[in-house]
């Protein structure tokens, strides 16, 4: 009886904690209108966030300003996901001129 009760309680606690995932694909480019974040949740909902494009022939000040604006957007995204209960569990990056792609994976525990 004791074993059965332990097994039932363990099963219920396992079922009580489900996991939800979301991914964010960040694409930064020197090409016009090609920099964005696509955020996709495992329930099918999605959203896009525009980023500033890196200017191909811009001066160093403009590139630094663009990088700062985009980094602020990334930080807001991470804060928003944290506020929704998600934690970032993985990130990866690939770059090939003129494009940089970063993938962020978020997970949250649900009851």
N, C-alpha and C positions, 0 to 999 in steps of 0.2 A: 504494500500500500504506500509506503514511504517513497519507494522508487517511482511509482506511478505519479504521485503528487509532484515530486521533483521534476520529472519529465514534462508534465503538463505546465508547470510554472516556467520552466526553461523555454518551452515552445511559445508560450504566451509572451514572454519578454522578447523573444526573437521577432515575433510578428509585430510587436508594438513599435519596434524601431525599423522603419523602412528608410530607404535612401532615395533621394532625388538628385539628379545631376543637371548641370547646365554647362555649356561650352561657349567660349567667346573667341572668335577668330578675329585677330587684329591685323589689318593689312595697311601698311604704309607704303606710299609710292611717290615717285617723282612725277608721275603722269597726272594730269589734271583729272579730278573727280574719281580717283581710284584709291583713296585712303578712307577706311571705314572700320567699324567694329560690327560684326554680326554676332548677336547673342541669341542662343537657342536653348530652350528648356526642354526637358524630356517629355513634357506633356504636349509638345508641338508649338507652344507659343514662341514667338521670336520678335526681335526688334533690331533695328540698325541705328548706329550712331555715327554721324559724319565726323571725320577728322580733317585736319589741315593737311593739304598735299605739300610735300617737300618741293621747293622750287629748284629746278635744275640749274639755273644760272644765277640764283640769288646770292647775295653776299652772306658772309658768316653770321652777321647779326640777324638776318631774316631766318636763316636755317635754325639758329639757336632759339629764336622766339617760337618758331613752329614746333620744334621739339618740346619746348616747355609747355606749350598749349596742349599738345597731344598727351604728354605725360600727366598733366593735370586731369585730363579726361580719363586716362587709365586709372588714376588714383581714385577718382570719383566712382568709377565702375566697381572697383574692388570694395570701396566703402558701401556702395549700394547693395552689392551682393552679400556682404557681411551683415548688413542691417536686415536682409531677408533671411538670414540664418545659414547662408552658404559659406563654406571655407574653401579656399583654393587648395587643391590637392596635387596639381601637376601643371607644368608649363613647358612649352618647347618653342623653339624659334628656328626659322630658316630664312636665309637671305640669298637673293640673287638679283643683282642690279637689273632694274631699278626698283625692286620690290622687296620688302621685308614682311614676313608673316609670323605672327606669334599666336599660339593656341594656348588658352587657359582653360582648365577643367575645374569646375566647382562641384561640391557635394554638400548636401545638408541631410541631417537626420530628421525624420518626421515620425510622429506617433500615430 
